[in-house]
Amino acid sequence: AGSVNIVEVRIEGHSGVTQVGKLPKLNTRAGSLFDPKLIEDDVRALDGTRRFIDVRTRYQYVNGGLVV
């Protein structure tokens, strides 16, 4: 999956976070290549905000790449 393009990054399930700007800057972005190490770093950063009870990564293959 190293050459798979990320088409979208979604943060779902926490109604208390209304502005993505209040979250840490994520390294995983639409248009970048799938990199499990960067995603792992992003999960740690989100978990470290203590705004989430449980941070899990989900992947969905779509036309043109991957939604993370």
WOUR-V679984 format. One record per residue. RES is the residue in one letter. SS is DSSP state (2 for helix, 1 for strand, 0 for the rest). Layout:
BEGIN
res;ss
RES;SS
RES;SS
END
This chain:
BEGIN
res;ss
A;0
G;0
S;0
V;0
N;1
I;1
V;1
E;1
V;0
R;0
I;0
E;0
G;0
H;0
S;0
G;0
V;0
T;0
Q;0
V;2
G;2
K;2
L;0
P;0
K;0
L;0
N;0
T;0
R;0
A;0
G;0
S;0
L;1
F;0
D;0
P;2
K;2
L;2
I;2
E;2
D;2
D;2
V;2
R;2
A;2
L;2
D;2
G;2
T;0
R;0
R;0
F;0
I;0
D;0
V;0
R;0
T;0
R;0
Y;0
Q;1
Y;1
V;1
N;0
G;0
G;1
L;1
V;1
V;0
END
